[in-house]
Amino acid sequence: MTLYISEYLALAGNHDSGAVAILPIPPTVQTALVTSATTSYSAVPLQNSTAFIELCTDTTCSVLILPFATLSTYTFTTQVGRLNANERIIRRVPCSPQWGGASTDPQLNATYGIVTSASS
């Protein structure tokens, strides 16, 4: 199972009206998170400056976005945050300062990460 993750700093914008509800090209970071059926879960940190992520998976899986420091102690439950095969979704990262985070300095934000399980 592979979860494809694209990270974005913000929504796309134009000079007339500011931000528009589409993601700019190219993403700032792209990651392929591979999880096997024998692995209980896999995790990857997101960039502190990431505001939005686009997720797509090649098989059905469970996906959660959590503070990265808690991922190693998290008890993963399947059927939570379920993503169907070939489904593409966009999510806002919870700690993003421009969308309600605690700090406007990205280095002061808690690093978030994605945890996924191939079991669904």
DSSP file (Angstrom, degrees, kcal/mol; ACC not computed):
  #  RESIDUE AA STRUCTURE BP1 BP2  ACC     N-H-->O    O-->H-N    N-H-->O    O-->H-N    TCO  KAPPA ALPHA  PHI   PSI    X-CA   Y-CA   Z-CA
    1    1 A M              0   0    0      0, 0.0    34,-2.7     0, 0.0     2,-0.4   0.000 360.0 360.0 360.0 132.9    0.0    0.0    0.0
    2    2 A T  E     -A   34   0A   0     32,-0.2    56,-1.8   116,-0.0     2,-0.6  -0.988 360.0-160.3-125.0 128.9    1.3    3.4   -0.9
    3    3 A L  E     -AB  33  57A   0     30,-2.6    30,-3.0    -2,-0.4     2,-0.5  -0.939  13.8-149.8-104.3 120.2   -0.1    6.7    0.4
    4    4 A Y  E     -AB  32  56A   0     52,-3.7    52,-1.7    -2,-0.6     2,-0.5  -0.815  15.0-169.1 -94.6 125.3    0.9    9.6   -1.8
    5    5 A I  E     -AB  31  55A   0     26,-3.3    26,-2.9    -2,-0.5     2,-0.5  -0.961   9.8-174.2-120.9 125.1    1.2   12.9    0.1
    6    6 A S  E     -AB  30  54A   0     48,-2.2    48,-2.4    -2,-0.5     2,-0.3  -0.984  13.6-153.6-117.1 129.5    1.6   16.4   -1.5
    7    7 A E  E     -AB  29  53A   0     22,-3.0    21,-2.1    -2,-0.5    22,-1.0  -0.820  10.1-170.7-107.0 143.1    2.2   19.3    0.9
    8    8 A Y  E     - B   0  52A   0     44,-2.6    43,-2.8    -2,-0.3    44,-2.0  -0.980  24.8-146.6-134.3 143.0    1.3   22.9    0.1
    9    9 A L  S    S-     0   0    0     -2,-0.3     2,-0.3    41,-0.2    -1,-0.1   0.810  80.3 -26.6 -74.4 -31.7    2.1   26.2    1.9
   10   10 A A  S    S-     0   0    0     41,-0.1    -1,-0.2    42,-0.1     2,-0.1  -0.950  78.4 -70.7-165.7 176.3   -1.2   27.8    1.0
   11   11 A L        -     0   0    0     -2,-0.3    12,-0.2    12,-0.1    10,-0.1  -0.426  63.5 -89.4 -74.0 160.5   -4.1   27.8   -1.5
   12   12 A A        -     0   0    0     10,-3.5     8,-3.6     8,-0.4     2,-0.3  -0.293  50.7-164.4 -65.6 158.8   -3.3   29.2   -5.0
   13   13 A G  E     -D   19   0B   0      6,-0.3     2,-0.3    -3,-0.1     6,-0.2  -0.906  14.7-152.5-140.7 168.1   -3.9   32.9   -5.4
   14   14 A N  E  >  -D   18   0B   0      4,-2.1     4,-1.4    -2,-0.3     0, 0.0  -0.926  33.1-110.3-137.8 167.2   -4.3   35.6   -8.0
   15   15 A H  T  4 S+     0   0    0     -2,-0.3     4,-0.1     1,-0.2    -1,-0.0   0.647 110.3  50.6 -74.4 -13.9   -3.6   39.3   -8.1
   16   16 A D  T  4 S+     0   0    0      2,-0.2    -1,-0.2     1,-0.1    -3,-0.0   0.894 125.8  10.1 -90.3 -44.5   -7.3   40.3   -8.2
   17   17 A S  T  4 S-     0   0    0      1,-0.4     2,-0.3     0, 0.0    -2,-0.2   0.338  90.1-128.6-125.8   8.6   -9.0   38.4   -5.4
   18   18 A G  E  < S+D   14   0B   0     -4,-1.4    -4,-2.1     2,-0.0    -1,-0.4  -0.604  72.3  19.7  83.2-139.5   -6.3   36.8   -3.2
   19   19 A A  E     -D   13   0B   0     -2,-0.3     2,-0.3    -6,-0.2    -6,-0.3  -0.394  64.5-162.5 -72.4 142.0   -6.5   33.1   -2.3
   20   20 A V        -     0   0    0     -8,-3.6     2,-2.2     2,-0.3    -8,-0.4  -0.903  33.8-103.3-121.8 155.7   -8.6   30.7   -4.5
   21   21 A A  S    S+     0   0    0     -2,-0.3     2,-0.3   -10,-0.1    -8,-0.1  -0.193  90.0  87.9 -80.3  49.1   -9.8   27.3   -3.5
   22   22 A I  S    S-     0   0    0     -2,-2.2   -10,-3.5   -10,-0.2    -2,-0.3  -0.960  78.5-110.2-136.5 158.0   -7.3   25.3   -5.5
   23   23 A L        -     0   0    0     -2,-0.3   -12,-0.1   -12,-0.2     2,-0.1  -0.680  33.3-119.7 -89.7 141.3   -3.8   24.1   -4.7
   24   24 A P        -     0   0    0      0, 0.0    -1,-0.1     0, 0.0   -14,-0.0  -0.345  36.3 -92.9 -75.0 159.7   -0.9   25.7   -6.5
   25   25 A I  S    S+     0   0    0      1,-0.1   -17,-0.0     2,-0.1     3,-0.0  -0.967  98.1  33.2-116.9 135.5    1.5   23.7   -8.7
   26   26 A P  S    S-     0   0    0      0, 0.0    -1,-0.1     0, 0.0     2,-0.0   0.627  83.3-131.8 -87.9 165.2    4.1   22.4   -7.8
   27   27 A P        -     0   0    0      0, 0.0   -19,-0.2     0, 0.0     3,-0.1  -0.341  17.8-123.7 -67.5 159.7    3.6   21.2   -4.2
   28   28 A T  S    S+     0   0    0    -21,-2.1     2,-0.3     1,-0.3   -20,-0.2   0.847  92.8  11.6 -74.2 -33.2    6.4   22.1   -1.8
   29   29 A V  E     -A    7   0A   0    -22,-1.0   -22,-3.0     2,-0.0     2,-0.4  -0.997  62.5-165.5-144.0 141.3    7.0   18.5   -0.8
   30   30 A Q  E     +A    6   0A   0     -2,-0.3     2,-0.3   -24,-0.2   -24,-0.2  -0.999  14.0 178.9-128.0 135.4    5.9   15.2   -2.2
   31   31 A T  E     -A    5   0A   0    -26,-2.9   -26,-3.3    -2,-0.4     2,-0.6  -0.982  22.6-151.7-135.5 143.1    6.2   11.9   -0.3
   32   32 A A  E     -A    4   0A   0     -2,-0.3     2,-0.7   -28,-0.2   -28,-0.2  -0.961  16.8-161.4-113.6 111.1    5.2    8.3   -1.0
   33   33 A L  E     -A    3   0A   0    -30,-3.0   -30,-2.6    -2,-0.6     2,-0.5  -0.837   8.0-158.7 -97.0 112.1    4.6    6.5    2.4
   34   34 A V  E     +A    2   0A   0     -2,-0.7     2,-0.4   -32,-0.2   -32,-0.2  -0.788  13.0 178.2 -98.5 130.6    4.7    2.7    1.9
   35   35 A T        -     0   0    0    -34,-2.7     2,-0.2    -2,-0.5     7,-0.1  -0.998  13.9-150.6-130.6 129.8    3.0    0.4    4.4
   36   36 A S    >   -     0   0    0     -2,-0.4     3,-1.1     1,-0.1    82,-0.4  -0.547  29.8-110.6 -95.2 165.8    3.0   -3.4    4.1
   37   37 A A  T 3  S+     0   0    0      1,-0.2    -1,-0.1    -2,-0.2    82,-0.1   0.744 119.4  54.0 -65.5 -22.8    0.3   -5.7    5.3
   38   38 A T  T 3  S+     0   0    0     80,-0.0     2,-0.4     2,-0.0    -1,-0.2   0.589  91.9  85.8 -88.7 -10.7    2.7   -7.0    8.0
   39   39 A T  S <  S-     0   0    0     -3,-1.1    79,-0.4     1,-0.1     3,-0.1  -0.772  71.4-146.7 -90.5 132.3    3.5   -3.5    9.3
   40   40 A S  S    S-     0   0    0     -2,-0.4     2,-0.3     1,-0.2    79,-0.3   0.907  74.0 -28.1 -65.7 -39.9    1.0   -2.3   11.9
   41   41 A Y        -     0   0    0     76,-0.1     2,-0.3    77,-0.1    -1,-0.2  -0.977  52.9-141.4-165.4 164.4    1.4    1.3   10.7
   42   42 A S  E     -E  116   0C   0     74,-2.3    74,-2.7    -2,-0.3     2,-0.3  -0.959  18.1-167.0-130.5 151.2    3.7    3.8    9.1
   43   43 A A  E     -E  115   0C   0     -2,-0.3    72,-0.2    72,-0.2    -2,-0.0  -0.972   9.1-175.8-140.1 152.9    4.2    7.5    9.9
   44   44 A V  E     -E  114   0C   0     70,-1.8    70,-2.5    -2,-0.3     2,-0.1  -0.988  25.9-121.7-146.1 138.4    5.9   10.5    8.3
   45   45 A P  E     -E  113   0C   0      0, 0.0    68,-0.3     0, 0.0     2,-0.3  -0.492  23.2-135.7 -77.6 152.5    6.3   14.1    9.6
   46   46 A L        -     0   0    0     66,-3.3    66,-0.1    -2,-0.1    22,-0.1  -0.710  31.7 -92.6 -98.9 157.3    4.9   17.1    7.7
   47   47 A Q    >   -     0   0    0     -2,-0.3     3,-1.5     1,-0.1    65,-0.2  -0.418  31.5-124.3 -64.8 143.9    6.8   20.3    7.1
   48   48 A N  T 3  S+     0   0    0      1,-0.3    -1,-0.1    63,-0.1    60,-0.0   0.803 111.2  53.1 -60.2 -28.5    6.1   22.9    9.8
   49   49 A S  T 3  S+     0   0    0     47,-0.1     2,-0.3    48,-0.0    -1,-0.3   0.481  80.8 118.2 -87.3  -2.6    5.1   25.4    7.1
   50   50 A T    <   +     0   0    0     -3,-1.5   -41,-0.2     1,-0.2     3,-0.1  -0.484  30.1 169.8 -71.0 128.7    2.6   23.0    5.4
   51   51 A A        +     0   0    0    -43,-2.8    42,-2.7     1,-0.3     2,-0.3   0.734  66.3  24.4-104.6 -35.1   -1.0   24.4    5.5
   52   52 A F  E     -BC   8  92A   0    -44,-2.0   -44,-2.6    40,-0.3     2,-0.4  -0.965  61.9-164.2-133.8 148.4   -2.7   21.9    3.2
   53   53 A I  E     -BC   7  91A   0     38,-2.8    38,-2.7    -2,-0.3     2,-0.5  -0.973  10.1-149.4-129.9 148.6   -2.1   18.3    2.1
   54   54 A E  E     -BC   6  90A   0    -48,-2.4   -48,-2.2    -2,-0.4     2,-0.4  -0.976  19.5-164.9-114.0 129.7   -3.4   16.3   -0.7
   55   55 A L  E     +BC   5  89A   0     34,-3.0    34,-2.4    -2,-0.5     2,-0.3  -0.926  15.0 166.6-119.2 139.5   -3.7   12.5   -0.1
   56   56 A C  E     -BC   4  88A   0    -52,-1.7   -52,-3.7    -2,-0.4     2,-0.3  -0.975  12.1-165.9-148.0 138.8   -4.2    9.7   -2.6
   57   57 A T  E     -B    3   0A   0     30,-0.8    29,-3.2    27,-0.4    30,-0.2  -0.926  23.9-143.2-128.0 151.0   -3.7    5.9   -1.9
   58   58 A D  S    S+     0   0    0    -56,-1.8     2,-0.3    -2,-0.3    27,-0.1   0.668  90.1  22.9 -87.0 -15.7   -3.5    3.0   -4.2
   59   59 A T  S    S-     0   0    0    -57,-0.3    27,-0.1    25,-0.1     2,-0.1  -0.939 100.9 -77.8-139.8 164.3   -5.5    0.7   -1.9
   60   60 A T        +     0   0    0     -2,-0.3     2,-0.3    25,-0.1    24,-0.2  -0.388  63.6 151.0 -63.1 136.0   -8.0    1.2    0.9
   61   61 A C  E     -F   83   0C   0     22,-2.3    22,-3.2    59,-0.1     2,-0.4  -0.919  45.5-104.5-153.3 176.1   -6.3    2.3    4.2
   62   62 A S  E     -FG  82 117C   0     55,-1.9    55,-1.9    -2,-0.3     2,-0.4  -0.938  35.6-173.3-111.2 137.2   -6.8    4.3    7.4
   63   63 A V  E     + G   0 116C   0     18,-2.2     2,-0.3    -2,-0.4    53,-0.2  -0.996   7.5 176.2-136.2 133.9   -5.2    7.7    7.7
   64   64 A L  E     - G   0 115C   0     51,-2.3    51,-2.5    -2,-0.4     2,-0.5  -0.984  21.9-143.4-134.8 149.0   -4.9   10.1   10.5
   65   65 A I  E     + G   0 114C   0     -2,-0.3    49,-0.2    49,-0.2    -2,-0.0  -0.966  38.2 152.9-110.5 121.1   -3.1   13.5   11.0
   66   66 A L  E     - G   0 113C   0     47,-2.1    47,-3.0    -2,-0.5     2,-0.1  -0.902  56.0 -71.9-139.8 163.4   -1.7   13.9   14.5
   67   67 A P  E >>  - G   0 112C   0      0, 0.0     3,-1.8     0, 0.0     4,-0.5  -0.458  48.8-130.3 -56.1 130.7    1.1   15.7   16.4
   68   68 A F  G >4 S+     0   0    0     43,-3.2     3,-1.2     1,-0.3     4,-0.5   0.827 103.1  63.0 -60.1 -33.8    4.2   13.8   15.2
   69   69 A A  G 34 S+     0   0    0     42,-0.5    -1,-0.3     1,-0.3     3,-0.2   0.739 103.9  49.2 -63.4 -22.0    5.5   13.3   18.7
   70   70 A T  G X> S+     0   0    0     -3,-1.8     3,-0.9     1,-0.2     4,-0.7   0.550  86.7  86.6 -93.7  -8.1    2.4   11.3   19.6
   71   71 A L  G X< S+     0   0    0     -3,-1.2     3,-0.5    -4,-0.5    -1,-0.2   0.848  84.1  55.2 -65.3 -33.9    2.5    8.9   16.6
   72   72 A S  G 34 S+     0   0    0     -4,-0.5    -1,-0.3     1,-0.2    -2,-0.1   0.737 116.1  38.0 -72.2 -20.1    4.9    6.4   18.3
   73   73 A T  G <4 S+     0   0    0     -3,-0.9     2,-0.3    -4,-0.2    -1,-0.2   0.408  90.3 114.8-107.4   0.3    2.6    6.0   21.2
   74   74 A Y    <<  -     0   0    0     -4,-0.7     2,-0.9    -3,-0.5    -3,-0.0  -0.533  63.1-137.1 -76.2 133.9   -0.7    6.1   19.3
   75   75 A T        -     0   0    0     -2,-0.3     2,-0.3     2,-0.0    -1,-0.1  -0.819  26.5-140.3 -90.1 107.4   -2.8    3.0   19.3
   76   76 A F        -     0   0    0     -2,-0.9     2,-0.5    -5,-0.1    40,-0.0  -0.503  16.8-166.3 -77.0 131.5   -4.0    2.8   15.7
   77   77 A T    >   -     0   0    0     -2,-0.3     3,-1.0     3,-0.0    40,-0.1  -0.974  17.1-133.0-116.1 124.2   -7.6    1.7   15.1
   78   78 A T  T 3  S+     0   0    0     -2,-0.5    42,-0.2     1,-0.2     3,-0.1  -0.261  88.7  44.3 -70.2 166.5   -8.6    0.7   11.6
   79   79 A Q  T 3  S+     0   0    0     40,-0.3     2,-0.5     1,-0.3     3,-0.4   0.406  88.1 112.9  74.4   0.7  -11.8    2.1   10.1
   80   80 A V  S <  S-     0   0    0     -3,-1.0   -17,-0.3     1,-0.2    -1,-0.3  -0.900  89.9  -0.2-100.8 128.6  -10.8    5.5   11.5
   81   81 A G  S    S-     0   0    0     -2,-0.5   -18,-2.2   -19,-0.2    -1,-0.2   0.884  92.1-167.0  63.6  38.7  -10.0    8.1    8.8
   82   82 A R  E     -F   62   0C   0     -3,-0.4     2,-0.4   -20,-0.2   -20,-0.3  -0.351  10.5-167.4 -67.3 134.6  -10.7    5.5    6.1
   83   83 A L  E     -F   61   0C   0    -22,-3.2   -22,-2.3    -2,-0.1     3,-0.1  -0.992  15.3-134.9-124.2 124.3   -9.5    6.4    2.6
   84   84 A N    >   -     0   0    0     -2,-0.4     3,-2.0   -24,-0.2   -27,-0.4  -0.369  38.6 -79.6 -77.1 157.0  -10.7    4.3   -0.4
   85   85 A A  T 3  S+     0   0    0      1,-0.3   -27,-0.2   -27,-0.1    -1,-0.1  -0.286 115.2   4.5 -55.7 135.2   -8.4    3.1   -3.1
   86   86 A N  T 3  S+     0   0    0    -29,-3.2     2,-0.3     1,-0.2    -1,-0.3   0.557  94.3 140.8  63.7  11.2   -7.7    5.8   -5.7
   87   87 A E    <   -     0   0    0     -3,-2.0   -30,-0.8   -30,-0.2     2,-0.5  -0.630  38.8-154.4 -79.8 142.4   -9.6    8.4   -3.7
   88   88 A R  E     +C   56   0A   0     -2,-0.3     2,-0.3   -32,-0.2   -32,-0.2  -0.981  18.4 172.6-121.2 123.0   -8.0   11.9   -3.6
   89   89 A I  E     -C   55   0A   0    -34,-2.4   -34,-3.0    -2,-0.5     2,-0.4  -0.916  22.6-144.8-129.3 156.8   -8.7   14.2   -0.7
   90   90 A I  E     -C   54   0A   0     -2,-0.3     2,-0.3   -36,-0.2   -36,-0.2  -0.977  20.9-177.9-120.2 134.0   -7.4   17.6    0.5
   91   91 A R  E     -C   53   0A   0    -38,-2.7   -38,-2.8    -2,-0.4     2,-0.4  -0.955  26.0-125.2-131.0 149.7   -7.0   18.4    4.2
   92   92 A R  E     -C   52   0A   0     -2,-0.3   -40,-0.3   -40,-0.2   -41,-0.1  -0.791  32.4-119.8 -88.8 135.3   -5.9   21.4    6.2
   93   93 A V    >   -     0   0    0    -42,-2.7     3,-1.7    -2,-0.4     6,-0.1  -0.642  19.8-133.8 -77.1 128.8   -3.1   20.7    8.6
   94   94 A P  T 3  S+     0   0    0      0, 0.0    -1,-0.1     0, 0.0     5,-0.0   0.787  99.3  49.6 -57.4 -33.5   -4.4   21.6   12.2
   95   95 A C  T 3  S+     0   0    0     15,-0.1     8,-0.3     6,-0.1     7,-0.1   0.386  73.6 131.8 -91.1   6.5   -1.3   23.5   13.3
   96   96 A S    X > -     0   0    0     -3,-1.7     3,-1.6   -45,-0.2     5,-1.4  -0.418  50.6-148.8 -61.6 118.7   -1.1   25.8   10.3
   97   97 A P  G > 5S+     0   0    0      0, 0.0     3,-1.2     0, 0.0    -1,-0.2   0.836  92.9  57.4 -63.2 -34.2   -0.8   29.4   11.7
   98   98 A Q  G 3 5S+     0   0    0      1,-0.3    -2,-0.1     2,-0.1     6,-0.1   0.594 110.6  46.0 -73.9  -6.6   -2.6   31.1    8.9
   99   99 A W  G < 5S-     0   0    0     -3,-1.6    -1,-0.3    -6,-0.1    -3,-0.2  -0.142 140.7 -58.9-127.3  38.4   -5.6   29.0    9.6
  100  100 A G  T < 5S+     0   0    0     -3,-1.2    -2,-0.1     1,-0.2    -4,-0.1   0.563  84.4 146.5 105.1   9.8   -6.0   29.1   13.4
  101  101 A G      < -     0   0    0     -5,-1.4    -1,-0.2     2,-0.1    -6,-0.1  -0.217  57.6-111.9 -73.0 170.6   -2.7   27.7   14.7
  102  102 A A  S    S+     0   0    0     -7,-0.1     2,-0.4     1,-0.1    -1,-0.1   0.749  93.5  37.4 -77.5 -24.9   -1.1   29.0   17.9
  103  103 A S        -     0   0    0     -8,-0.3    -2,-0.1     1,-0.1    -1,-0.1  -0.950  55.0-151.8-132.8 147.1    1.9   30.7   16.4
  104  104 A T  S    S+     0   0    0     -2,-0.4    -1,-0.1    -7,-0.1    -6,-0.1   0.502  85.8  83.1 -89.9  -5.0    2.7   32.7   13.3
  105  105 A D  S >  S-     0   0    0      1,-0.1     3,-2.3    -8,-0.1     4,-0.5  -0.884  73.7-151.6 -97.5 110.3    6.3   31.5   13.4
  106  106 A P  G >  S+     0   0    0      0, 0.0     3,-1.1     0, 0.0    -1,-0.1   0.793  92.8  62.5 -55.3 -30.0    6.3   28.0   11.8
  107  107 A Q  G 3  S+     0   0    0      1,-0.2     4,-0.1    -3,-0.1   -58,-0.0   0.725 100.2  54.4 -68.4 -19.2    9.3   26.9   13.9
  108  108 A L  G <  S+     0   0    0     -3,-2.3    -1,-0.2     2,-0.1     2,-0.2   0.557  88.9  98.1 -90.1  -8.4    7.1   27.3   17.1
  109  109 A N  S <  S-     0   0    0     -3,-1.1     2,-0.2    -4,-0.5   -13,-0.0  -0.511  84.6-106.3 -79.2 146.7    4.3   25.1   15.8
  110  110 A A        -     0   0    0     -2,-0.2     2,-0.4     1,-0.1   -15,-0.1  -0.515  40.6-112.2 -65.4 137.4    4.1   21.4   16.9
  111  111 A T        -     0   0    0     -2,-0.2   -43,-3.2    -4,-0.1   -42,-0.5  -0.610  33.9-155.1 -74.9 127.1    5.2   19.2   14.0
  112  112 A Y  E     - G   0  67C   0     -2,-0.4   -66,-3.3   -45,-0.3     2,-0.3  -0.633  12.9-174.6 -97.2 161.4    2.2   17.2   12.7
  113  113 A G  E     -EG  45  66C   0    -47,-3.0   -47,-2.1   -68,-0.3     2,-0.5  -0.928  23.5-114.5-147.7 171.2    2.5   13.9   10.9
  114  114 A I  E     -EG  44  65C   0    -70,-2.5   -70,-1.8    -2,-0.3     2,-0.4  -0.938  22.4-167.9-113.2 132.7    0.5   11.4    9.0
  115  115 A V  E     -EG  43  64C   0    -51,-2.5   -51,-2.3    -2,-0.5     2,-0.3  -0.968  11.6-179.3-118.0 137.7    0.0    7.8   10.3
  116  116 A T  E     -EG  42  63C   0    -74,-2.7   -74,-2.3    -2,-0.4     2,-0.4  -0.972  15.8-158.4-138.2 151.8   -1.5    5.2    8.1
  117  117 A S  E     - G   0  62C   0    -55,-1.9   -55,-1.9    -2,-0.3   -76,-0.1  -0.994  16.4-146.7-129.1 135.8   -2.4    1.5    8.3
  118  118 A A  S    S+     0   0    0    -79,-0.4     2,-0.3   -82,-0.4   -81,-0.1   0.718  79.8  90.8 -72.5 -19.9   -2.8   -0.9    5.4
  119  119 A S              0   0    0    -79,-0.3   -40,-0.3     1,-0.1   -57,-0.3  -0.570 360.0 360.0 -75.8 136.8   -5.5   -2.7    7.3
  120  120 A S              0   0    0     -2,-0.3    -1,-0.1   -42,-0.2   -59,-0.1   0.355 360.0 360.0-134.5 360.0   -8.9   -1.4    6.6
